[in-house]
Amino acid sequence: MNKSFIDSNILVYLASTNIDKANKAKELLNKGEELFISIQVLNEFSAVCFKKELAPHEKIKKYVEEFHLCFNVAGVDFLNISKCFDIKMRYKYSYYDSLIIATALINDCPVLYSEDMQHNQLIENKLTIINPFI
């Protein structure tokens, strides 16, 4: 089974009013791949939903609980942070994007789905960033 990592921006569309992107996100999540997210992704999803008022508090909590059940949720520890610094220096992504990339690499995911990073970029000859909305 293929393994993929999902960035928080993909999950945010599930709670958004953008029907086209919400449907595309649902389609992506139902491809039958083994999907990974991280604690960071859960936190970013929640923060964006609260900030943009995409759903009431209880609905956001329900989303997070469902994500926890549906995805492999990777932790973030010093290994991730150390790798993040290497990624940031080499590829010039923001700290938090670099942390997501590092976590995807540590979890041996060959694909990272994200709308916010360079489409088709290959990281360390192991991880390809794919924008599923292109």
Long-range contacts (C-beta under 8 A, 24 or more apart in sequence): 1-32, 1-33, 1-34, 2-33, 2-34, 2-110, 2-111, 3-33, 3-34, 3-35, 3-36, 3-107, 3-108, 3-109, 3-110, 3-111, 4-33, 4-34, 4-35, 4-36, 4-109, 4-110, 4-111, 4-112, 4-113, 5-35, 5-36, 5-37, 5-38, 5-100, 5-103, 5-104, 5-107, 5-109, 5-111, 5-112, 5-113, 5-127, 6-35, 6-36, 6-37, 6-41, 6-71, 6-113, 7-41, 7-100, 7-112, 7-113, 7-114, 7-115, 7-116, 7-117, 8-37, 8-40, 8-41, 8-42, 8-44, 8-45, 8-48, 8-100, 9-114, 9-115, 9-116, 10-113, 10-114, 10-115, 10-132, 11-37, 11-41, 11-45, 11-63, 11-67, 12-45, 12-48, 12-49, 12-54, 14-63, 15-49, 15-54, 15-55, 15-59, 15-60, 15-63, 16-54, 17-54, 21-133, 24-132, 24-133, 25-132, 28-113, 28-132, 29-70, 33-111, 34-72, 35-70, 35-71, 35-72, 36-71, 36-72, 36-73, 36-74, 36-103, 36-104, 36-107, 36-109, 37-67, 37-71, 37-72, 37-73, 37-74, 38-73, 38-74, 38-75, 38-76, 38-80, 38-100, 38-103, 39-73, 39-74, 39-75, 39-76, 40-76, 40-96, 40-99, 40-100, 40-103, 41-100, 42-67, 42-68, 42-73, 44-96, 72-107, 74-103, 74-106, 74-107, 76-103, 79-106, 80-106, 87-123, 91-121, 91-123, 93-117, 101-127, 101-129
